[in-house]
Amino acid sequence: MRLGTVIGRVTLSQSIPALKGGRWLLISPFTTDHFQRRHDPPAGLSRDPSLVAYDALGGSAGDTVGFVEGREAAMPFQGPTPVDAITVALVDDVFYVP
Amino acid sequence: MLMARVQGSVIATRKHPSFEGWRLLICQPLSASGEPEGSPQVALDPHGAGLHQRVIISSDGAATRLAVGDPKSPARWLVVGIVDEPEGGGRLAS
């Protein structure tokens, strides 16, 4: 997984049936800079592209979350689901020594 | 698989149940010359790798699901080995 900051939520009025009722977060991923300057993070969006992730944990804007990208993101679902990013942890603390 | 250096760990109370009880290590991928390359990944660690040790991390989700024992786990990155270091550990040259 990678870490990122939740920068917003996404709601869908139309979606395929498999994704009905899902909760979606807009996440700006941490780069090395964010880890190094954890208490004084670089302003604005991360250099890495932001992404939308399925959220089953209840993250909200400003939270630091861990998210998994790739095929593994769809594993918790029943049957094939077109999800390629999912939050897996609401981060309490990061211990980082470069 | 990527060579990476352990640079810390992550604490999370609220997480997918399959992550329960696992160490979550911040692993900075390294280039061929040993320089940091790309954004850090957080990997599950069954080996007890130490801070600043070099490790090999694998993105094989199937192996990670087997390791955590949950066929529906979204876990992906796993520390699959700890690279041999000269005695004393720490960083090589730099």
N, CA and C atoms of all chains as a GROMACS GRO file, in nm:
protein
  576
    1MET      N    1   0.084  -0.120   0.000
    1MET     CA    2   0.000   0.000   0.000
    1MET      C    3   0.087   0.124   0.000
    2ARG      N    4   0.028   0.235  -0.034
    2ARG     CA    5   0.094   0.365  -0.022
    2ARG      C    6   0.012   0.449   0.074
    3LEU      N    7   0.072   0.557   0.120
    3LEU     CA    8  -0.003   0.650   0.205
    3LEU      C    9  -0.043   0.772   0.124
    4GLY      N   10  -0.148   0.837   0.169
    4GLY     CA   11  -0.192   0.958   0.102
    4GLY      C   12  -0.283   1.039   0.191
    5THR      N   13  -0.307   1.162   0.150
    5THR     CA   14  -0.400   1.248   0.222
    5THR      C   15  -0.533   1.249   0.150
    6VAL      N   16  -0.641   1.236   0.226
    6VAL     CA   17  -0.774   1.246   0.166
    6VAL      C   18  -0.800   1.393   0.137
    7ILE      N   19  -0.826   1.423   0.010
    7ILE     CA   20  -0.850   1.563  -0.027
    7ILE      C   21  -0.995   1.586  -0.069
    8GLY      N   22  -1.075   1.484  -0.064
    8GLY     CA   23  -1.216   1.505  -0.099
    8GLY      C   24  -1.291   1.375  -0.112
    9ARG      N   25  -1.422   1.389  -0.134
    9ARG     CA   26  -1.506   1.272  -0.154
    9ARG      C   27  -1.568   1.278  -0.292
   10VAL      N   28  -1.604   1.163  -0.343
   10VAL     CA   29  -1.670   1.156  -0.472
   10VAL      C   30  -1.802   1.084  -0.452
   11THR      N   31  -1.910   1.140  -0.506
   11THR     CA   32  -2.038   1.068  -0.503
   11THR      C   33  -2.082   1.042  -0.646
   12LEU      N   34  -2.153   0.932  -0.664
   12LEU     CA   35  -2.197   0.892  -0.798
   12LEU      C   36  -2.349   0.883  -0.801
   13SER      N   37  -2.412   0.949  -0.897
   13SER     CA   38  -2.557   0.934  -0.910
   13SER      C   39  -2.589   0.814  -0.999
   14GLN      N   40  -2.498   0.783  -1.089
   14GLN     CA   41  -2.514   0.665  -1.175
   14GLN      C   42  -2.391   0.579  -1.156
   15SER      N   43  -2.411   0.449  -1.138
   15SER     CA   44  -2.294   0.362  -1.136
   15SER      C   45  -2.337   0.222  -1.175
   16ILE      N   46  -2.242   0.138  -1.208
   16ILE     CA   47  -2.275   0.000  -1.240
   16ILE      C   48  -2.321  -0.066  -1.110
   17PRO      N   49  -2.408  -0.169  -1.120
   17PRO     CA   50  -2.469  -0.227  -1.000
   17PRO      C   51  -2.367  -0.272  -0.895
   18ALA      N   52  -2.254  -0.326  -0.938
   18ALA     CA   53  -2.156  -0.379  -0.843
   18ALA      C   54  -2.102  -0.271  -0.749
   19LEU      N   55  -2.111  -0.144  -0.792
   19LEU     CA   56  -2.051  -0.037  -0.712
   19LEU      C   57  -2.155   0.046  -0.637
   20LYS      N   58  -2.283   0.005  -0.644
   20LYS     CA   59  -2.389   0.079  -0.575
   20LYS      C   60  -2.361   0.084  -0.425
   21GLY      N   61  -2.381   0.202  -0.369
   21GLY     CA   62  -2.365   0.217  -0.225
   21GLY      C   63  -2.222   0.233  -0.179
   22GLY      N   64  -2.130   0.236  -0.273
   22GLY     CA   65  -1.989   0.252  -0.235
   22GLY      C   66  -1.958   0.393  -0.190
   23ARG      N   67  -1.848   0.406  -0.117
   23ARG     CA   68  -1.803   0.536  -0.072
   23ARG      C   69  -1.668   0.558  -0.139
   24TRP      N   70  -1.646   0.679  -0.188
   24TRP     CA   71  -1.528   0.705  -0.269
   24TRP      C   72  -1.451   0.825  -0.218
   25LEU      N   73  -1.322   0.810  -0.209
   25LEU     CA   74  -1.239   0.920  -0.162
   25LEU      C   75  -1.140   0.962  -0.270
   26LEU      N   76  -1.114   1.092  -0.272
   26LEU     CA   77  -1.012   1.147  -0.359
   26LEU      C   78  -0.884   1.156  -0.274
   27ILE      N   79  -0.778   1.095  -0.322
   27ILE     CA   80  -0.656   1.084  -0.242
   27ILE      C   81  -0.537   1.143  -0.318
   28SER      N   82  -0.458   1.223  -0.247
   28SER     CA   83  -0.333   1.275  -0.303
   28SER      C   84  -0.219   1.196  -0.238
   29PRO      N   85  -0.148   1.114  -0.315
   29PRO     CA   86  -0.049   1.023  -0.256
   29PRO      C   87   0.071   1.096  -0.197
   30PHE      N   88   0.127   1.038  -0.092
   30PHE     CA   89   0.252   1.088  -0.033
   30PHE      C   90   0.369   1.057  -0.126
   31THR      N   91   0.458   1.154  -0.140
   31THR     CA   92   0.586   1.126  -0.203
   31THR      C   93   0.690   1.125  -0.091
   32THR      N   94   0.815   1.102  -0.126
   32THR     CA   95   0.920   1.101  -0.024
   32THR      C   96   0.920   1.232   0.055
   33ASP      N   97   0.894   1.344  -0.015
   33ASP     CA   98   0.887   1.476   0.050
   33ASP      C   99   0.789   1.478   0.165
   34HIS      N  100   0.672   1.416   0.143
   34HIS     CA  101   0.568   1.417   0.246
   34HIS      C  102   0.613   1.341   0.370
   35PHE      N  103   0.686   1.233   0.351
   35PHE     CA  104   0.736   1.158   0.466
   35PHE      C  105   0.840   1.239   0.540
   36GLN      N  106   0.929   1.304   0.463
   36GLN     CA  107   1.038   1.378   0.524
   36GLN      C  108   0.990   1.502   0.596
   37ARG      N  109   0.883   1.562   0.546
   37ARG     CA  110   0.831   1.685   0.608
   37ARG      C  111   0.691   1.661   0.657
   38ARG      N  112   0.679   1.561   0.742
   38ARG     CA  113   0.548   1.514   0.784
   38ARG      C  114   0.468   1.623   0.857
   39HIS      N  115   0.538   1.705   0.938
   39HIS     CA  116   0.466   1.806   1.016
   39HIS      C  117   0.464   1.942   0.946
   40ASP      N  118   0.526   1.947   0.829
   40ASP     CA  119   0.525   2.070   0.750
   40ASP      C  120   0.517   2.027   0.604
   41PRO      N  121   0.408   1.959   0.567
   41PRO     CA  122   0.402   1.897   0.434
   41PRO      C  123   0.404   2.002   0.324
   42PRO      N  124   0.459   1.964   0.208
   42PRO     CA  125   0.461   2.055   0.094
   42PRO      C  126   0.319   2.103   0.063
   43ALA      N  127   0.306   2.231   0.032
   43ALA     CA  128   0.173   2.286   0.006
   43ALA      C  129   0.118   2.232  -0.126
   44GLY      N  130  -0.013   2.232  -0.138
   44GLY     CA  131  -0.076   2.194  -0.263
   44GLY      C  132  -0.079   2.044  -0.284
   45LEU      N  133  -0.104   2.007  -0.409
   45LEU     CA  134  -0.117   1.865  -0.441
   45LEU      C  135   0.020   1.800  -0.453
   46SER      N  136   0.020   1.671  -0.432
   46SER     CA  137   0.140   1.592  -0.446
   46SER      C  138   0.186   1.590  -0.591
   47ARG      N  139   0.316   1.562  -0.613
   47ARG     CA  140   0.368   1.549  -0.749
   47ARG      C  141   0.308   1.426  -0.818
   48ASP      N  142   0.275   1.324  -0.739
   48ASP     CA  143   0.212   1.205  -0.797
   48ASP      C  144   0.064   1.236  -0.822
   49PRO      N  145   0.007   1.179  -0.928
   49PRO     CA  146  -0.132   1.209  -0.961
   49PRO      C  147  -0.229   1.162  -0.852
   50SER      N  148  -0.332   1.242  -0.828
   50SER     CA  149  -0.434   1.204  -0.732
   50SER      C  150  -0.517   1.090  -0.789
   51LEU      N  151  -0.587   1.019  -0.701
   51LEU     CA  152  -0.667   0.907  -0.748
   51LEU      C  153  -0.794   0.894  -0.664
   52VAL      N  154  -0.888   0.820  -0.719
   52VAL     CA  155  -1.011   0.790  -0.648
   52VAL      C  156  -1.001   0.646  -0.596
   53ALA      N  157  -1.032   0.628  -0.468
   53ALA     CA  158  -1.026   0.493  -0.410
   53ALA      C  159  -1.158   0.459  -0.343
   54TYR      N  160  -1.196   0.333  -0.351
   54TYR     CA  161  -1.311   0.282  -0.278
   54TYR      C  162  -1.277   0.286  -0.130
   55ASP      N  163  -1.374   0.323  -0.046
   55ASP     CA  164  -1.345   0.336   0.096
   55ASP      C  165  -1.448   0.262   0.179
   56ALA      N  166  -1.402   0.164   0.257
   56ALA     CA  167  -1.492   0.091   0.345
   56ALA      C  168  -1.461   0.122   0.491
   57LEU      N  169  -1.372   0.219   0.515
   57LEU     CA  170  -1.327   0.244   0.653
   57LEU      C  171  -1.386   0.372   0.711
   58GLY      N  172  -1.428   0.462   0.626
   58GLY     CA  173  -1.484   0.588   0.676
   58GLY      C  174  -1.384   0.700   0.687
   59GLY      N  175  -1.292   0.710   0.593
   59GLY     CA  176  -1.197   0.820   0.593
   59GLY      C  177  -1.265   0.950   0.553
   60SER      N  178  -1.212   1.063   0.600
   60SER     CA  179  -1.269   1.191   0.559
   60SER      C  180  -1.156   1.288   0.526
   61ALA      N  181  -1.193   1.400   0.469
   61ALA     CA  182  -1.094   1.497   0.420
   61ALA      C  183  -0.993   1.532   0.529
   62GLY      N  184  -0.867   1.532   0.494
   62GLY     CA  185  -0.761   1.564   0.588
   62GLY      C  186  -0.696   1.443   0.652
   63ASP      N  187  -0.765   1.328   0.648
   63ASP     CA  188  -0.709   1.206   0.707
   63ASP      C  189  -0.592   1.154   0.623
   64THR      N  190  -0.500   1.089   0.692
   64THR     CA  191  -0.397   1.013   0.621
   64THR      C  192  -0.445   0.868   0.611
   65VAL      N  193  -0.446   0.816   0.491
   65VAL     CA  194  -0.495   0.679   0.472
   65VAL      C  195  -0.389   0.596   0.400
   66GLY      N  196  -0.399   0.465   0.418
   66GLY     CA  197  -0.320   0.371   0.338
   66GLY      C  198  -0.411   0.314   0.232
   67PHE      N  199  -0.365   0.309   0.109
   67PHE     CA  200  -0.449   0.254   0.003
   67PHE      C  201  -0.368   0.158  -0.082
   68VAL      N  202  -0.439   0.058  -0.135
   68VAL     CA  203  -0.377  -0.043  -0.220
   68VAL      C  204  -0.424  -0.021  -0.362
   69GLU      N  205  -0.330  -0.027  -0.456
   69GLU     CA  206  -0.366  -0.013  -0.597
   69GLU      C  207  -0.344  -0.146  -0.668
   70GLY      N  208  -0.418  -0.167  -0.773
   70GLY     CA  209  -0.398  -0.285  -0.855
   70GLY      C  210  -0.509  -0.387  -0.836
   71ARG      N  211  -0.487  -0.503  -0.890
   71ARG     CA  212  -0.588  -0.608  -0.889
   71ARG      C  213  -0.629  -0.645  -0.746
   72GLU      N  214  -0.534  -0.637  -0.654
   72GLU     CA  215  -0.561  -0.675  -0.516
   72GLU      C  216  -0.673  -0.590  -0.455
   73ALA      N  217  -0.692  -0.468  -0.508
   73ALA     CA  218  -0.794  -0.380  -0.452
   73ALA      C  219  -0.934  -0.439  -0.467
   74ALA      N  220  -0.954  -0.526  -0.563
   74ALA     CA  221  -1.086  -0.584  -0.587
   74ALA      C  222  -1.107  -0.713  -0.509
   75MET      N  223  -1.006  -0.761  -0.440
   75MET     CA  224  -1.016  -0.891  -0.372
   75MET      C  225  -1.126  -0.898  -0.266
   76PRO      N  226  -1.151  -0.792  -0.186
   76PRO     CA  227  -1.252  -0.804  -0.080
   76PRO      C  228  -1.395  -0.817  -0.133
   77PHE      N  229  -1.416  -0.791  -0.261
   77PHE     CA  230  -1.552  -0.791  -0.314
   77PHE      C  231  -1.596  -0.931  -0.355
   78GLN      N  232  -1.732  -0.951  -0.349
   78GLN     CA  233  -1.789  -1.074  -0.404
   78GLN      C  234  -1.788  -1.060  -0.556
   79GLY      N  235  -1.733  -1.155  -0.624
   79GLY     CA  236  -1.736  -1.153  -0.769
   79GLY      C  237  -1.648  -1.045  -0.829
   80PRO      N  238  -1.638  -1.044  -0.961
   80PRO     CA  239  -1.552  -0.947  -1.027
   80PRO      C  240  -1.606  -0.805  -1.011
   81THR      N  241  -1.523  -0.715  -0.967
   81THR     CA  242  -1.564  -0.576  -0.945
   81THR      C  243  -1.457  -0.485  -1.005
   82PRO      N  244  -1.498  -0.386  -1.083
   82PRO     CA  245  -1.399  -0.300  -1.148
   82PRO      C  246  -1.345  -0.192  -1.054
   83VAL      N  247  -1.272  -0.235  -0.951
   83VAL     CA  248  -1.211  -0.142  -0.856
   83VAL      C  249  -1.060  -0.165  -0.860
   84ASP      N  250  -0.982  -0.060  -0.874
   84ASP     CA  251  -0.836  -0.081  -0.874
   84ASP      C  252  -0.764   0.001  -0.768
   85ALA      N  253  -0.842   0.059  -0.674
   85ALA     CA  254  -0.778   0.126  -0.560
   85ALA      C  255  -0.876   0.121  -0.444
   86ILE      N  256  -0.825   0.087  -0.326
   86ILE     CA  257  -0.913   0.075  -0.210
   86ILE      C  258  -0.835   0.118  -0.086
   87THR      N  259  -0.903   0.186   0.005
   87THR     CA  260  -0.836   0.222   0.130
   87THR      C  261  -0.834   0.099   0.220
   88VAL      N  262  -0.721   0.078   0.287
   88VAL     CA  263  -0.709  -0.038   0.375
   88VAL      C  264  -0.671   0.000   0.518
   89ALA      N  265  -0.636   0.125   0.541
   89ALA     CA  266  -0.597   0.165   0.676
   89ALA      C  267  -0.619   0.315   0.697
   90LEU      N  268  -0.672   0.349   0.815
   90LEU     CA  269  -0.674   0.490   0.855
   90LEU      C  270  -0.553   0.508   0.946
   91VAL      N  271  -0.459   0.587   0.900
   91VAL     CA  272  -0.330   0.594   0.968
   91VAL      C  273  -0.338   0.683   1.091
   92ASP      N  274  -0.292   0.629   1.205
   92ASP     CA  275  -0.286   0.707   1.330
   92ASP      C  276  -0.153   0.780   1.339
   93ASP      N  277  -0.047   0.708   1.305
   93ASP     CA  278   0.085   0.765   1.326
   93ASP      C  279   0.183   0.708   1.224
   94VAL      N  280   0.278   0.790   1.187
   94VAL     CA  281   0.383   0.746   1.096
   94VAL      C  282   0.516   0.767   1.166
   95PHE      N  283   0.594   0.661   1.174
   95PHE     CA  284   0.728   0.668   1.231
   95PHE      C  285   0.825   0.662   1.116
   96TYR      N  286   0.896   0.771   1.088
   96TYR     CA  287   0.981   0.778   0.969
   96TYR      C  288   1.118   0.831   1.002
   97VAL      N  289   1.220   0.755   0.970
   97VAL     CA  290   1.359   0.799   0.988
   97VAL      C  291   1.431   0.775   0.856
   98PRO      N  292   1.452   0.878   0.774
   98PRO     CA  293   1.511   0.857   0.641
   98PRO      C  294   1.655   0.807   0.650
   99MET      N  295   0.965  -0.768  -0.798
   99MET     CA  296   1.023  -0.744  -0.666
   99MET      C  297   1.115  -0.623  -0.673
  100LEU      N  298   1.122  -0.550  -0.567
  100LEU     CA  299   1.206  -0.431  -0.563
  100LEU      C  300   1.299  -0.439  -0.443
  101MET      N  301   1.419  -0.386  -0.464
  101MET     CA  302   1.508  -0.364  -0.350
  101MET      C  303   1.464  -0.234  -0.284
  102ALA      N  304   1.454  -0.235  -0.152
  102ALA     CA  305   1.407  -0.115  -0.083
  102ALA      C  306   1.479  -0.102   0.051
  103ARG      N  307   1.474   0.019   0.106
  103ARG     CA  308   1.532   0.040   0.238
  103ARG      C  309   1.420   0.072   0.336
  104VAL      N  310   1.426   0.008   0.452
  104VAL     CA  311   1.324   0.030   0.554
  104VAL      C  312   1.348   0.167   0.618
  105GLN      N  313   1.247   0.253   0.613
  105GLN     CA  314   1.264   0.388   0.667
  105GLN      C  315   1.165   0.421   0.777
  106GLY      N  316   1.092   0.323   0.822
  106GLY     CA  317   0.999   0.352   0.931
  106GLY      C  318   0.883   0.257   0.929
  107SER      N  319   0.781   0.293   1.006
  107SER     CA  320   0.664   0.207   1.013
  107SER      C  321   0.538   0.291   1.029
  108VAL      N  322   0.426   0.227   1.010
  108VAL     CA  323   0.297   0.295   1.012
  108VAL      C  324   0.210   0.230   1.119
  109ILE      N  325   0.142   0.315   1.197
  109ILE     CA  326   0.049   0.266   1.298
  109ILE      C  327  -0.092   0.299   1.252
  110ALA      N  328  -0.178   0.198   1.248
  110ALA     CA  329  -0.317   0.222   1.209
  110ALA      C  330  -0.407   0.132   1.292
  111THR      N  331  -0.501   0.192   1.362
  111THR     CA  332  -0.595   0.113   1.443
  111THR      C  333  -0.706   0.060   1.353
  112ARG      N  334  -0.759   0.150   1.271
  112ARG     CA  335  -0.868   0.111   1.182
  112ARG      C  336  -0.808   0.063   1.051
  113LYS      N  337  -0.824  -0.064   1.023
  113LYS     CA  338  -0.765  -0.118   0.900
  113LYS      C  339  -0.840  -0.243   0.859
  114HIS      N  340  -0.810  -0.288   0.738
  114HIS     CA  341  -0.872  -0.413   0.692
  114HIS      C  342  -0.831  -0.525   0.789
  115PRO      N  343  -0.927  -0.612   0.828
  115PRO     CA  344  -0.898  -0.712   0.932
  115PRO      C  345  -0.776  -0.800   0.899
  116SER      N  346  -0.748  -0.820   0.772
  116SER     CA  347  -0.635  -0.907   0.737
  116SER      C  348  -0.500  -0.844   0.771
  117PHE      N  349  -0.497  -0.713   0.799
  117PHE     CA  350  -0.372  -0.645   0.835
  117PHE      C  351  -0.346  -0.652   0.984
  118GLU      N  352  -0.443  -0.704   1.059
  118GLU     CA  353  -0.434  -0.708   1.205
  118GLU      C  354  -0.310  -0.787   1.250
  119GLY      N  355  -0.229  -0.727   1.335
  119GLY     CA  356  -0.114  -0.798   1.390
  119GLY      C  357   0.011  -0.795   1.304
  120TRP      N  358   0.006  -0.730   1.190
  120TRP     CA  359   0.122  -0.726   1.101
  120TRP      C  360   0.198  -0.595   1.117
  121ARG      N  361   0.331  -0.605   1.108
  121ARG     CA  362   0.412  -0.483   1.104
  121ARG      C  363   0.396  -0.423   0.965
  122LEU      N  364   0.377  -0.291   0.961
  122LEU     CA  365   0.365  -0.220   0.833
  122LEU      C  366   0.489  -0.133   0.818
  123LEU      N  367   0.576  -0.171   0.729
  123LEU     CA  368   0.702  -0.100   0.713
  123LEU      C  369   0.700  -0.006   0.595
  124ILE      N  370   0.754   0.113   0.616
  124ILE     CA  371   0.772   0.208   0.505
  124ILE      C  372   0.900   0.169   0.433
  125CYS      N  373   0.887   0.129   0.308
  125CYS     CA  374   1.001   0.080   0.230
  125CYS      C  375   1.026   0.173   0.112
  126GLN      N  376   1.141   0.238   0.111
  126GLN     CA  377   1.177   0.327   0.000
  126GLN      C  378   1.248   0.246  -0.108
  127PRO      N  379   1.187   0.230  -0.226
  127PRO     CA  380   1.253   0.155  -0.333
  127PRO      C  381   1.386   0.221  -0.372
  128LEU      N  382   1.483   0.138  -0.410
  128LEU     CA  383   1.616   0.186  -0.445
  128LEU      C  384   1.646   0.154  -0.591
  129SER      N  385   1.724   0.243  -0.652
  129SER     CA  386   1.767   0.219  -0.790
  129SER      C  387   1.887   0.124  -0.788
  130ALA      N  388   1.935   0.090  -0.907
  130ALA     CA  389   2.049  -0.001  -0.918
  130ALA      C  390   2.170   0.054  -0.843
  131SER      N  391   2.182   0.188  -0.840
  131SER     CA  392   2.298   0.248  -0.773
  131SER      C  393   2.273   0.269  -0.624
  132GLY      N  394   2.156   0.231  -0.577
  132GLY     CA  395   2.127   0.242  -0.434
  132GLY      C  396   2.061   0.372  -0.394
  133GLU      N  397   2.031   0.456  -0.492
  133GLU     CA  398   1.965   0.582  -0.461
  133GLU      C  399   1.814   0.560  -0.446
  134PRO      N  400   1.747   0.641  -0.362
  134PRO     CA  401   1.601   0.629  -0.352
  134PRO      C  402   1.537   0.655  -0.489
  135GLU      N  403   1.435   0.577  -0.518
  135GLU     CA  404   1.371   0.589  -0.650
  135GLU      C  405   1.221   0.569  -0.632
  136GLY      N  406   1.143   0.669  -0.663
  136GLY     CA  407   0.998   0.656  -0.654
  136GLY      C  408   0.948   0.678  -0.511
  137SER      N  409   0.817   0.665  -0.496
  137SER     CA  410   0.754   0.691  -0.367
  137SER      C  411   0.762   0.568  -0.277
  138PRO      N  412   0.773   0.591  -0.146
  138PRO     CA  413   0.780   0.478  -0.053
  138PRO      C  414   0.653   0.392  -0.058
  139GLN      N  415   0.672   0.264  -0.043
  139GLN     CA  416   0.562   0.169  -0.034
  139GLN      C  417   0.554   0.119   0.109
  140VAL      N  418   0.434   0.085   0.152
  140VAL     CA  419   0.419   0.025   0.284
  140VAL      C  420   0.395  -0.125   0.264
  141ALA      N  421   0.480  -0.207   0.324
  141ALA     CA  422   0.473  -0.351   0.303
  141ALA      C  423   0.453  -0.425   0.434
  142LEU      N  424   0.384  -0.537   0.427
  142LEU     CA  425   0.370  -0.624   0.544
  142LEU      C  426   0.503  -0.695   0.568
  143ASP      N  427   0.539  -0.709   0.694
  143ASP     CA  428   0.670  -0.766   0.724
  143ASP      C  429   0.661  -0.887   0.817
  144PRO      N  430   0.678  -1.007   0.762
  144PRO     CA  431   0.677  -1.126   0.846
  144PRO      C  432   0.814  -1.159   0.905
  145HIS      N  433   0.920  -1.084   0.867
  145HIS     CA  434   1.056  -1.123   0.903
  145HIS      C  435   1.116  -1.042   1.017
  146GLY      N  436   1.058  -0.929   1.047
  146GLY     CA  437   1.116  -0.845   1.152
  146GLY      C  438   1.235  -0.765   1.103
  147ALA      N  439   1.224  -0.707   0.987
  147ALA     CA  440   1.333  -0.625   0.932
  147ALA      C  441   1.353  -0.501   1.019
  148GLY      N  442   1.480  -0.460   1.032
  148GLY     CA  443   1.512  -0.345   1.116
  148GLY      C  444   1.517  -0.217   1.037
  149LEU      N  445   1.517  -0.105   1.109
  149LEU     CA  446   1.525   0.026   1.047
  149LEU      C  447   1.653   0.036   0.965
  150HIS      N  448   1.642   0.090   0.844
  150HIS     CA  449   1.752   0.115   0.752
  150HIS      C  450   1.813  -0.012   0.694
  151GLN      N  451   1.752  -0.126   0.721
  151GLN     CA  452   1.799  -0.246   0.654
  151GLN      C  453   1.745  -0.249   0.512
  152ARG      N  454   1.821  -0.312   0.423
  152ARG     CA  455   1.771  -0.329   0.288
  152ARG      C  456   1.689  -0.458   0.282
  153VAL      N  457   1.578  -0.451   0.212
  153VAL     CA  458   1.489  -0.566   0.201
  153VAL      C  459   1.446  -0.583   0.056
  154ILE      N  460   1.393  -0.698   0.026
  154ILE     CA  461   1.329  -0.720  -0.104
  154ILE      C  462   1.179  -0.722  -0.078
  155ILE      N  463   1.104  -0.638  -0.151
  155ILE     CA  464   0.959  -0.640  -0.138
  155ILE      C  465   0.898  -0.690  -0.268
  156SER      N  466   0.790  -0.764  -0.252
  156SER     CA  467   0.724  -0.824  -0.368
  156SER      C  468   0.582  -0.772  -0.378
  157SER      N  469   0.537  -0.747  -0.501
  157SER     CA  470   0.400  -0.697  -0.520
  157SER      C  471   0.304  -0.811  -0.553
  158ASP      N  472   0.345  -0.934  -0.526
  158ASP     CA  473   0.261  -1.049  -0.558
  158ASP      C  474   0.149  -1.064  -0.455
  159GLY      N  475   0.030  -1.018  -0.493
  159GLY     CA  476  -0.085  -1.022  -0.401
  159GLY      C  477  -0.122  -1.164  -0.361
  160ALA      N  478  -0.107  -1.261  -0.453
  160ALA     CA  479  -0.145  -1.398  -0.422
  160ALA      C  480  -0.061  -1.452  -0.306
  161ALA      N  481   0.069  -1.425  -0.312
  161ALA     CA  482   0.157  -1.470  -0.204
  161ALA      C  483   0.124  -1.400  -0.074
  162THR      N  484   0.090  -1.271  -0.083
  162THR     CA  485   0.059  -1.196   0.038
  162THR      C  486  -0.072  -1.246   0.101
  163ARG      N  487  -0.169  -1.277   0.017
  163ARG     CA  488  -0.295  -1.332   0.070
  163ARG      C  489  -0.270  -1.464   0.142
  164LEU      N  490  -0.181  -1.544   0.086
  164LEU     CA  491  -0.146  -1.672   0.148
  164LEU      C  492  -0.079  -1.645   0.284
  165ALA      N  493   0.010  -1.545   0.287
  165ALA     CA  494   0.082  -1.514   0.411
  165ALA      C  495  -0.013  -1.465   0.520
  166VAL      N  496  -0.110  -1.382   0.483
  166VAL     CA  497  -0.201  -1.330   0.586
  166VAL      C  498  -0.314  -1.429   0.613
  167GLY      N  499  -0.328  -1.529   0.528
  167GLY     CA  500  -0.429  -1.632   0.550
  167GLY      C  501  -0.572  -1.585   0.526
  168ASP      N  502  -0.588  -1.490   0.434
  168ASP     CA  503  -0.722  -1.441   0.403
  168ASP      C  504  -0.735  -1.428   0.251
  169PRO      N  505  -0.811  -1.519   0.187
  169PRO     CA  506  -0.820  -1.516   0.040
  169PRO      C  507  -0.886  -1.390  -0.014
  170LYS      N  508  -0.950  -1.311   0.072
  170LYS     CA  509  -1.015  -1.188   0.025
  170LYS      C  510  -0.940  -1.063   0.071
  171SER      N  511  -0.817  -1.079   0.114
  171SER     CA  512  -0.740  -0.964   0.160
  171SER      C  513  -0.693  -0.877   0.044
  172PRO      N  514  -0.699  -0.744   0.058
  172PRO     CA  515  -0.646  -0.657  -0.046
  172PRO      C  516  -0.495  -0.632  -0.032
  173ALA      N  517  -0.431  -0.699   0.063
  173ALA     CA  518  -0.288  -0.675   0.084
  173ALA      C  519  -0.209  -0.710  -0.042
  174ARG      N  520  -0.104  -0.633  -0.069
  174ARG     CA  521  -0.028  -0.655  -0.191
  174ARG      C  522   0.122  -0.668  -0.167
  175TRP      N  523   0.182  -0.568  -0.104
  175TRP     CA  524   0.329  -0.569  -0.089
  175TRP      C  525   0.369  -0.647   0.036
  176LEU      N  526   0.471  -0.731   0.019
  176LEU     CA  527   0.519  -0.816   0.128
  176LEU      C  528   0.672  -0.812   0.130
  177VAL      N  529   0.729  -0.801   0.249
  177VAL     CA  530   0.874  -0.813   0.260
  177VAL      C  531   0.907  -0.962   0.247
  178VAL      N  532   0.976  -0.998   0.141
  178VAL     CA  533   1.004  -1.140   0.118
  178VAL      C  534   1.145  -1.180   0.162
  179GLY      N  535   1.229  -1.081   0.191
  179GLY     CA  536   1.362  -1.118   0.237
  179GLY      C  537   1.438  -0.997   0.286
  180ILE      N  538   1.537  -1.023   0.370
  180ILE     CA  539   1.624  -0.918   0.420
  180ILE      C  540   1.761  -0.936   0.357
  181VAL      N  541   1.811  -0.829   0.296
  181VAL     CA  542   1.938  -0.836   0.222
  181VAL      C  543   2.054  -0.844   0.322
  182ASP      N  544   2.151  -0.929   0.292
  182ASP     CA  545   2.269  -0.941   0.378
  182ASP      C  546   2.345  -0.809   0.381
  183GLU      N  547   2.383  -0.767   0.499
  183GLU     CA  548   2.458  -0.642   0.514
  183GLU      C  549   2.588  -0.673   0.588
  184PRO      N  550   2.690  -0.588   0.573
  184PRO     CA  551   2.809  -0.604   0.655
  184PRO      C  552   2.773  -0.591   0.802
  185GLU      N  553   2.848  -0.652   0.888
  185GLU     CA  554   2.818  -0.647   1.030
  185GLU      C  555   2.813  -0.503   1.077
  186GLY      N  556   2.722  -0.472   1.167
  186GLY     CA  557   2.704  -0.335   1.210
  186GLY      C  558   2.584  -0.274   1.143
  187GLY      N  559   2.539  -0.333   1.034
  187GLY     CA  560   2.419  -0.285   0.966
  187GLY      C  561   2.437  -0.143   0.917
  188GLY      N  562   2.330  -0.068   0.921
  188GLY     CA  563   2.336   0.071   0.879
  188GLY      C  564   2.357   0.086   0.730
  189ARG      N  565   2.399   0.202   0.690
  189ARG     CA  566   2.408   0.231   0.548
  189ARG      C  567   2.544   0.194   0.492
  190LEU      N  568   2.543   0.154   0.368
  190LEU     CA  569   2.667   0.130   0.297
  190LEU      C  570   2.705   0.260   0.229
  191ALA      N  571   2.828   0.299   0.238
  191ALA     CA  572   2.881   0.416   0.169
  191ALA      C  573   2.777   0.527   0.154
  192SER      N  574   2.775   0.620   0.238
  192SER     CA  575   2.693   0.743   0.240
  192SER      C  576   2.624   0.761   0.373
   0.00000   0.00000   0.00000
